[in-house]
Amino acid sequence: MSKDVGKISKPKIMQSAAGYYLGYEYWDLELEAWLPYGRESIYYKTREELELVLERDTMQRRQYP
């Protein structure tokens, strides 16, 4: 059994088809892999843009309905 079971990552820059975002991953026991878990920010077009807003502490958080 992996020591990572049930673990959630620290916030990290992630990418999807929609763009780059600040999010989390969780360890999936069956797949034995880290998978996307949650998103904290809106999507940004480039990694550099997201890195810049994180550096300036001006990231726009995701709005929940």
PAZATOR-155072 format. One record per atom (N, C-alpha, C): x, y negated, z; residue in three letters; atom name. Coordinates in pm, 1 decimal. Example, Ala and Ser with C-alpha at 12.3 -4.5 7.8 and 13.67 -1.06 7.14 Angstrom:
BEGIN
atom u=1319.0	v=569.0	w=780.0	rest=ala	atom=N
atom u=1230.0	v=450.0	w=780.0	rest=ala	atom=CA
atom u=1320.0	v=330.0	w=780.0	rest=ala	atom=C
atom u=1285.0	v=225.0	w=708.0	rest=ser	atom=N
atom u=1367.0	v=106.0	w=714.0	rest=ser	atom=CA
atom u=1290.0	v=-3.0	w=787.0	rest=ser	atom=C
REM end
This chain:
BEGIN
atom u=84.5	v=117.7	w=0.0	rest=met	atom=N
atom u=0.0	v=0.0	w=0.0	rest=met	atom=CA
atom u=89.2	v=-124.3	w=0.0	rest=met	atom=C
atom u=59.2	v=-217.8	w=-86.1	rest=ser	atom=N
atom u=137.8	v=-340.3	w=-97.5	rest=ser	atom=CA
atom u=113.6	v=-431.2	w=21.4	rest=ser	atom=C
atom u=218.1	v=-500.8	w=63.8	rest=lys	atom=N
atom u=204.8	v=-597.6	w=172.4	rest=lys	atom=CA
atom u=124.3	v=-719.0	w=128.7	rest=lys	atom=C
atom u=98.4	v=-733.9	w=-2.4	rest=asp	atom=N
atom u=25.1	v=-847.8	w=-55.5	rest=asp	atom=CA
atom u=-126.6	v=-826.7	w=-57.9	rest=asp	atom=C
atom u=-175.8	v=-709.2	w=-16.9	rest=val	atom=N
atom u=-319.1	v=-680.4	w=-22.4	rest=val	atom=CA
atom u=-395.4	v=-786.9	w=55.2	rest=val	atom=C
atom u=-499.5	v=-841.0	w=-8.3	rest=gly	atom=N
atom u=-582.6	v=-940.7	w=55.6	rest=gly	atom=CA
atom u=-519.8	v=-1078.6	w=64.4	rest=gly	atom=C
atom u=-406.0	v=-1095.7	w=2.3	rest=lys	atom=N
atom u=-336.4	v=-1223.6	w=9.0	rest=lys	atom=CA
atom u=-384.9	v=-1319.3	w=-98.8	rest=lys	atom=C
atom u=-381.9	v=-1447.5	w=-62.9	rest=ile	atom=N
atom u=-410.7	v=-1554.3	w=-158.2	rest=ile	atom=CA
atom u=-287.2	v=-1641.1	w=-166.0	rest=ile	atom=C
atom u=-248.3	v=-1677.2	w=-286.3	rest=ser	atom=N
atom u=-126.2	v=-1755.1	w=-307.1	rest=ser	atom=CA
atom u=-139.9	v=-1897.2	w=-254.8	rest=ser	atom=C
atom u=-28.2	v=-1963.7	w=-241.9	rest=lys	atom=N
atom u=-27.5	v=-2107.0	w=-216.2	rest=lys	atom=CA
atom u=-73.5	v=-2174.9	w=-344.8	rest=lys	atom=C
atom u=-118.9	v=-2300.4	w=-337.9	rest=pro	atom=N
atom u=-159.8	v=-2369.7	w=-460.6	rest=pro	atom=CA
atom u=-44.9	v=-2373.0	w=-561.3	rest=pro	atom=C
atom u=-78.4	v=-2351.0	w=-687.5	rest=lys	atom=N
atom u=24.8	v=-2350.1	w=-791.3	rest=lys	atom=CA
atom u=-33.8	v=-2398.8	w=-922.9	rest=lys	atom=C
atom u=53.5	v=-2442.4	w=-1011.7	rest=ile	atom=N
atom u=9.3	v=-2484.2	w=-1144.4	rest=ile	atom=CA
atom u=-22.4	v=-2359.1	w=-1224.7	rest=ile	atom=C
atom u=-143.8	v=-2358.6	w=-1279.7	rest=met	atom=N
atom u=-188.9	v=-2243.8	w=-1357.8	rest=met	atom=CA
atom u=-240.7	v=-2292.4	w=-1492.3	rest=met	atom=C
atom u=-259.9	v=-2199.3	w=-1585.5	rest=gln	atom=N
atom u=-305.0	v=-2234.9	w=-1719.3	rest=gln	atom=CA
atom u=-416.5	v=-2140.9	w=-1763.8	rest=gln	atom=C
atom u=-515.2	v=-2199.5	w=-1831.6	rest=ser	atom=N
atom u=-621.2	v=-2121.4	w=-1894.5	rest=ser	atom=CA
atom u=-644.4	v=-2180.2	w=-2032.4	rest=ser	atom=C
atom u=-740.8	v=-2126.5	w=-2103.5	rest=ala	atom=N
atom u=-772.7	v=-2179.3	w=-2236.3	rest=ala	atom=CA
atom u=-818.9	v=-2325.1	w=-2228.7	rest=ala	atom=C
atom u=-872.1	v=-2365.4	w=-2112.8	rest=ala	atom=N
atom u=-922.8	v=-2502.2	w=-2095.9	rest=ala	atom=CA
atom u=-812.2	v=-2602.9	w=-2064.4	rest=ala	atom=C
atom u=-696.5	v=-2555.3	w=-2021.3	rest=gly	atom=N
atom u=-585.7	v=-2645.0	w=-1989.3	rest=gly	atom=CA
atom u=-512.7	v=-2603.0	w=-1862.9	rest=gly	atom=C
atom u=-437.7	v=-2697.2	w=-1806.7	rest=tyr	atom=N
atom u=-359.8	v=-2672.6	w=-1685.6	rest=tyr	atom=CA
atom u=-437.4	v=-2721.3	w=-1564.3	rest=tyr	atom=C
atom u=-420.9	v=-2651.8	w=-1452.4	rest=tyr	atom=N
atom u=-493.2	v=-2688.9	w=-1330.9	rest=tyr	atom=CA
atom u=-416.6	v=-2641.3	w=-1207.9	rest=tyr	atom=C
atom u=-449.9	v=-2698.8	w=-1093.5	rest=leu	atom=N
atom u=-394.8	v=-2653.3	w=-966.6	rest=leu	atom=CA
atom u=-490.1	v=-2549.3	w=-912.5	rest=leu	atom=C
atom u=-439.8	v=-2429.6	w=-887.0	rest=gly	atom=N
atom u=-527.7	v=-2322.2	w=-843.9	rest=gly	atom=CA
atom u=-458.3	v=-2220.3	w=-756.4	rest=gly	atom=C
atom u=-528.1	v=-2111.2	w=-731.8	rest=tyr	atom=N
atom u=-481.3	v=-2003.7	w=-645.8	rest=tyr	atom=CA
atom u=-494.1	v=-1870.0	w=-718.8	rest=tyr	atom=C
atom u=-416.8	v=-1773.5	w=-672.8	rest=glu	atom=N
atom u=-428.6	v=-1636.0	w=-720.0	rest=glu	atom=CA
atom u=-450.3	v=-1545.8	w=-599.2	rest=glu	atom=C
atom u=-509.3	v=-1428.4	w=-622.9	rest=tyr	atom=N
atom u=-521.6	v=-1328.5	w=-517.3	rest=tyr	atom=CA
atom u=-465.2	v=-1196.1	w=-567.3	rest=tyr	atom=C
atom u=-420.7	v=-1112.5	w=-473.9	rest=trp	atom=N
atom u=-363.6	v=-982.6	w=-509.2	rest=trp	atom=CA
atom u=-475.9	v=-880.9	w=-521.8	rest=trp	atom=C
atom u=-487.9	v=-820.4	w=-641.0	rest=asp	atom=N
atom u=-589.1	v=-717.9	w=-666.5	rest=asp	atom=CA
atom u=-525.6	v=-580.9	w=-643.6	rest=asp	atom=C
atom u=-578.4	v=-507.6	w=-548.5	rest=leu	atom=N
atom u=-521.8	v=-378.6	w=-510.5	rest=leu	atom=CA
atom u=-530.2	v=-275.5	w=-623.0	rest=leu	atom=C
atom u=-644.3	v=-269.0	w=-690.8	rest=glu	atom=N
atom u=-660.7	v=-168.7	w=-796.4	rest=glu	atom=CA
atom u=-568.5	v=-195.0	w=-914.6	rest=glu	atom=C
atom u=-558.1	v=-320.6	w=-955.7	rest=leu	atom=N
atom u=-473.9	v=-354.6	w=-1071.0	rest=leu	atom=CA
atom u=-328.2	v=-375.3	w=-1032.3	rest=leu	atom=C
atom u=-304.3	v=-388.6	w=-902.1	rest=glu	atom=N
atom u=-171.2	v=-417.4	w=-850.9	rest=glu	atom=CA
atom u=-110.6	v=-536.6	w=-923.2	rest=glu	atom=C
atom u=-188.9	v=-646.0	w=-923.9	rest=ala	atom=N
atom u=-146.7	v=-767.7	w=-993.8	rest=ala	atom=CA
atom u=-211.5	v=-889.3	w=-929.6	rest=ala	atom=C
atom u=-147.2	v=-1004.2	w=-949.0	rest=trp	atom=N
atom u=-204.8	v=-1132.0	w=-906.5	rest=trp	atom=CA
atom u=-302.7	v=-1178.3	w=-1012.5	rest=trp	atom=C
atom u=-424.0	v=-1218.8	w=-970.3	rest=leu	atom=N
atom u=-528.3	v=-1265.6	w=-1061.9	rest=leu	atom=CA
atom u=-578.4	v=-1402.7	w=-1018.2	rest=leu	atom=C
atom u=-629.5	v=-1482.8	w=-1112.0	rest=pro	atom=N
atom u=-683.4	v=-1614.6	w=-1076.1	rest=pro	atom=CA
atom u=-792.6	v=-1601.4	w=-969.5	rest=pro	atom=C
atom u=-792.5	v=-1696.3	w=-875.1	rest=tyr	atom=N
atom u=-888.3	v=-1691.4	w=-764.1	rest=tyr	atom=CA
atom u=-972.6	v=-1818.3	w=-752.5	rest=tyr	atom=C
atom u=-909.7	v=-1932.6	w=-766.3	rest=gly	atom=N
atom u=-984.7	v=-2056.5	w=-750.0	rest=gly	atom=CA
atom u=-912.0	v=-2173.2	w=-814.2	rest=gly	atom=C
atom u=-987.5	v=-2279.9	w=-835.1	rest=arg	atom=N
atom u=-931.6	v=-2399.4	w=-899.0	rest=arg	atom=CA
atom u=-963.2	v=-2519.9	w=-812.8	rest=arg	atom=C
atom u=-860.5	v=-2601.1	w=-783.5	rest=glu	atom=N
atom u=-876.1	v=-2720.3	w=-701.0	rest=glu	atom=CA
atom u=-889.2	v=-2847.7	w=-784.3	rest=glu	atom=C
atom u=-830.7	v=-2849.0	w=-901.7	rest=ser	atom=N
atom u=-825.7	v=-2972.0	w=-981.1	rest=ser	atom=CA
atom u=-912.3	v=-2962.4	w=-1106.1	rest=ser	atom=C
atom u=-926.9	v=-3078.5	w=-1170.2	rest=ile	atom=N
atom u=-984.1	v=-3077.4	w=-1304.5	rest=ile	atom=CA
atom u=-878.6	v=-3018.1	w=-1397.0	rest=ile	atom=C
atom u=-914.4	v=-2997.2	w=-1523.5	rest=tyr	atom=N
atom u=-817.6	v=-2947.6	w=-1621.2	rest=tyr	atom=CA
atom u=-738.4	v=-3064.7	w=-1679.6	rest=tyr	atom=C
atom u=-609.7	v=-3042.6	w=-1700.5	rest=tyr	atom=N
atom u=-522.3	v=-3140.3	w=-1764.2	rest=tyr	atom=CA
atom u=-470.9	v=-3081.3	w=-1894.8	rest=tyr	atom=C
atom u=-448.6	v=-3168.0	w=-1993.5	rest=lys	atom=N
atom u=-406.5	v=-3120.8	w=-2126.4	rest=lys	atom=CA
atom u=-267.7	v=-3059.2	w=-2125.9	rest=lys	atom=C
atom u=-176.1	v=-3115.7	w=-2044.4	rest=thr	atom=N
atom u=-38.9	v=-3064.8	w=-2042.6	rest=thr	atom=CA
atom u=7.6	v=-3038.4	w=-1900.0	rest=thr	atom=C
atom u=105.0	v=-2952.0	w=-1886.9	rest=arg	atom=N
atom u=166.8	v=-2923.5	w=-1757.0	rest=arg	atom=CA
atom u=233.0	v=-3050.2	w=-1702.0	rest=arg	atom=C
atom u=296.6	v=-3125.6	w=-1791.6	rest=glu	atom=N
atom u=366.2	v=-3247.6	w=-1751.5	rest=glu	atom=CA
atom u=269.6	v=-3349.6	w=-1691.6	rest=glu	atom=C
atom u=150.8	v=-3360.9	w=-1749.9	rest=glu	atom=N
atom u=50.5	v=-3453.8	w=-1697.9	rest=glu	atom=CA
atom u=9.1	v=-3413.4	w=-1555.9	rest=glu	atom=C
atom u=-13.7	v=-3285.5	w=-1534.1	rest=leu	atom=N
atom u=-51.2	v=-3237.6	w=-1401.5	rest=leu	atom=CA
atom u=63.7	v=-3257.1	w=-1303.2	rest=leu	atom=C
atom u=186.1	v=-3226.6	w=-1343.9	rest=glu	atom=N
atom u=300.9	v=-3247.2	w=-1255.9	rest=glu	atom=CA
atom u=313.2	v=-3393.5	w=-1214.2	rest=glu	atom=C
atom u=286.1	v=-3484.7	w=-1307.5	rest=leu	atom=N
atom u=295.9	v=-3627.5	w=-1278.8	rest=leu	atom=CA
atom u=190.0	v=-3671.3	w=-1177.2	rest=leu	atom=C
atom u=65.8	v=-3626.7	w=-1193.7	rest=val	atom=N
atom u=-37.9	v=-3667.2	w=-1098.6	rest=val	atom=CA
atom u=-14.5	v=-3604.5	w=-961.2	rest=val	atom=C
atom u=43.7	v=-3485.3	w=-958.3	rest=leu	atom=N
atom u=77.3	v=-3423.9	w=-829.7	rest=leu	atom=CA
atom u=188.4	v=-3503.7	w=-761.3	rest=leu	atom=C
atom u=287.6	v=-3543.6	w=-838.6	rest=glu	atom=N
atom u=398.7	v=-3623.2	w=-785.3	rest=glu	atom=CA
atom u=348.4	v=-3756.7	w=-729.5	rest=glu	atom=C
atom u=253.5	v=-3817.2	w=-799.0	rest=arg	atom=N
atom u=198.9	v=-3947.7	w=-758.1	rest=arg	atom=CA
atom u=84.6	v=-3935.1	w=-657.6	rest=arg	atom=C
atom u=44.2	v=-3811.4	w=-628.9	rest=asp	atom=N
atom u=-66.8	v=-3784.1	w=-537.2	rest=asp	atom=CA
atom u=-196.3	v=-3849.5	w=-585.9	rest=asp	atom=C
atom u=-221.2	v=-3837.5	w=-717.5	rest=thr	atom=N
atom u=-341.8	v=-3894.9	w=-776.7	rest=thr	atom=CA
atom u=-426.2	v=-3788.9	w=-849.6	rest=thr	atom=C
atom u=-407.7	v=-3662.2	w=-812.3	rest=met	atom=N
atom u=-480.6	v=-3554.1	w=-876.7	rest=met	atom=CA
atom u=-630.9	v=-3569.4	w=-854.0	rest=met	atom=C
atom u=-708.2	v=-3546.1	w=-959.4	rest=gln	atom=N
atom u=-854.2	v=-3547.1	w=-947.0	rest=gln	atom=CA
atom u=-900.0	v=-3407.0	w=-909.4	rest=gln	atom=C
atom u=-971.5	v=-3399.8	w=-798.8	rest=arg	atom=N
atom u=-1022.2	v=-3270.0	w=-753.0	rest=arg	atom=CA
atom u=-1143.1	v=-3226.9	w=-834.7	rest=arg	atom=C
atom u=-1159.3	v=-3098.6	w=-845.0	rest=arg	atom=N
atom u=-1273.8	v=-3039.9	w=-913.8	rest=arg	atom=CA
atom u=-1400.7	v=-3076.7	w=-837.9	rest=arg	atom=C
atom u=-1505.5	v=-3110.8	w=-910.1	rest=gln	atom=N
atom u=-1635.0	v=-3143.6	w=-849.1	rest=gln	atom=CA
atom u=-1723.0	v=-3020.0	w=-853.6	rest=gln	atom=C
atom u=-1779.5	v=-2985.7	w=-740.1	rest=tyr	atom=N
atom u=-1869.9	v=-2872.1	w=-732.5	rest=tyr	atom=CA
atom u=-2014.5	v=-2921.5	w=-740.0	rest=tyr	atom=C
atom u=-2099.5	v=-2849.5	w=-812.6	rest=pro	atom=N
atom u=-2240.2	v=-2891.0	w=-827.4	rest=pro	atom=CA
atom u=-2315.2	v=-2888.3	w=-695.2	rest=pro	atom=C
REM end
